[in-house]
Amino acid sequence: MSVPTKVFLSFLLAVAAALTALTLVRSMSDDRSRAGTADVVTAAVDLKPIELGAFEMTERSGEQFSFKELKGKVWIASLFFSSCPHECRELNDTIAALHRAPEFKDVQFISISVDPVTDTPAVLSEYAKMFDANADRWLFLHGKMGDVSEFGKQINVASTFKTHTRDLILVDETGKVRGHFGYNDGVEIDRLRELATELVARQQTGDSESEPQS
């Protein structure tokens, strides 16, 4: 075999090896992306519980709601604002579907406005009607922007004026965040269903020491 041929073959082998390595890196990156929610769930178990007693907001009914009432419950928090034209509507459509699902009948939903100027209790009351939100199981809350932002810090999401996460945040009965789940990602919503079901079962048996599988 001539020297030029050997050089050319060596070059082809090097290119093939580089392409193989690149494919493996991309595959690993995709796997990490798909497993991201599970990683958050696992890591979140050791987080300090939310200081529920530090938060009190006004529900759409006009009644004051203390987050201390969430102690002992499995709940899902979300952030939105009523004048958001598309994404918030889609977010709340997803919550509405979960809210109607039998496996979520013992899960509390908490939707907090990031536009307290516009989203008065009266506005939130009308907004909630679009989703046929059960007044006992799905709360729409109005609070001071500072309180909303502080709550966001405790669940590890940005929450400033008209700025919010796309995630649904699952919290267990001890007040610990168990994961962030994208509202428009079917795989993550399936994970949310699975973990929420396990947490509710744990809560109902009073077995807070056992950890659900993530």
Buried (B, 14 or more C-beta within 10 A) or exposed (E): EEEEEEEEEEEEEEEEEEEEEEEEEEEEEEEEEEEBBBEBBBEBBEBEEBEBEEBBBBBBBEEEBEBEEBBEBBBBBBBBBBEBEEEBBEBBEBBBEBBEEEEBEBBBBBBBBBBBEEBBBEBBBEBBEEBEBEEEBBBBBBBEBEBBBBBBEBBBBEBEEBBBBBBBBBBBBBBBBBBBBBBEBEEBBEBBBBBBBBBBBBBEEEEEEEEBEB
